[in-house]
Amino acid sequence: MFFIQKLLAATSELTTKLLKFNSLIDVSKRSNVQRGLALALLLLPLVSSCKKFEVYEITKVKTLNVSSVKATEVTLEGELVSIGSQIIEDHGFMWSENEDFDLNTAQKTSFGAITNPGVFTHMLTNLNVGTVYYVRAYVQYGQGVLMGETKPFKTLER
């Protein structure tokens, strides 16, 4: 809303200056409707020659729930919220005992390419008892990697 108000104020000021410059109308004596009409007539050729705006959807991935935590296993849930213009070559989960990790330093479970948004799950096994882990869902496309938020969990003591 604020942007629209600023845009209207700027166009009104521009219209006033254009009309004064061209001596078409004594703007101070005209109503806002007349100024708006004059602006529309001045901008019509510009707007009609514009190309359509294209809206690109971006790829989004989320780390959802960490559930069914046991001594050596846990169930992970992630979601591919949307797919942008890039082809997703891989998706899955990565995890580490260190909070700061990336695709190169973490262990990972890879599910391969994916073409539709949706939820994906995985039961992670062979974990250490009583250990804090950090997990993230990820998607990989070309040279890029997107990761969901980091979720910590601790495996149970026996």
N, C-alpha and C positions, 0 to 999 in steps of 0.2 A: 504494500500500500504506500509506503514511504517513497519507494522508487517511482511509482506512478505520479505522486504529487510533485516530486522533483521534476519529472519529465514534463508534466503539464505546465509547471511554472517556467521551465526553460523554453518550451515551445511558445508559450504566451509572450515571453520577452522577445524571442526571435521574431515572432509575427509582428509585434509592435514595431520593432526596429526595421523590418523589411517594408512594412506599410508606410512608415514615416519616410524611409529612404526613397521609396518610389512615389511618394505623395499621392497614393491612391485614396486613402481615407484619413480623416482626422480621427485617429484612434481614441483620443480622450473622450470623444462624444459618442462612441459606438458601444454597444453592449457586448458582453462576453460571447453571446451567441453569434453575433456578427464576426467577432474576431476568430471564433472557432471555425466558422464557415470559411473565412478567408484563409485560415491556416490549412484547412482540408483541401481547398482548391490549390494552394501553393504546394502542398505535399503529395497530392494525388499522382503526378507523374513519377515522383520518386518512389512511392510505395508500389505502384503498379509495375515498375521495372525491376523490383527486387525478386531474387530467387527465393524459393521456398526454404525455410529453415529445416534442417534435418536433425532429428533428435536421436542421439546415440545412447543406447542403454549400456551401462557399465557392468562389468563382472563384479559380483559381491559374494563373499563367502563368510559364514559365521561358524564359530565353535559353539555348539549348543551345550547339551548336558553331559556330565560325567556321572554315570550311575552304576549301580550294582558293584560298588567297590568291595573287593575282597582282599585277601592276603597277597595273592599273586596275579589277580586279574581285575579288569574294569571294563565297562561298556562305554564307548565314546559315541557321541552323536554330533554330526556337523550338517550344515545346510548350504547348498549352492543356491543363493537367493535369486541371482539373475546372471545371465550370460551376455556379455557384450559382443563386440564385433570379432574378437579373437577366438580362434578354435582352442578349446581347452584340451590339452594333451594328457594331463594327469590330474588326479585329485586324491585326497586321502587325509591322513593324520600324521603329524610328526610329534615326537615327544622327547623329553630330556629330563635329567635330574638337575640341570642348571636352568635358571629362569631366563637367561639371555641365550637364545639359540636361534638358528636359522636352518634352512634346508640343507646346508652343507655340514652342519655339526650335529644335527639331531638324528635320532633313529626315526624311521618312517614306515608307514604302511601305505602302499600305493594301490589305487583301484583302477588306474588307467584313464583313458579319455572318457568324457561325459558330454552329452549333447543337450540334456534337459535339466532345468533347475529341479531341486528337490532335496530331501533329507537323506543322508547316508550314515550308517552306523558300523561299528566294528568292536569286537570283543578283543581287547588287548590282553595277552597272557604272558607268562614267564617273567613277571615283574618281581622285584625284590620286596621282601616283607618289611612293613613299617617304613617305607621310603616315600619321600615327597617327590612327585613328578609334576611336570608342566606339559600341557598338551595344546596343540593348535590344529585346526582344520586348515587345509591349504588347497589351492588350485594352481596349476602351472600352465602357462601358454607361451609359446615362443621362448624368448629370453626372460620373460617376466614370471614372477611368483606373487600371488596374493595370499595372505594368511589371515585367518580369523583371530579373534582375541585369545590371549593365553589364559588357560584355566588350570589352576593347581588342584592336585588331589594327593591324598596320602593313602597308601595301601595299608590294610589292617595288620595289626600284630597278630600272630597266631594264637 
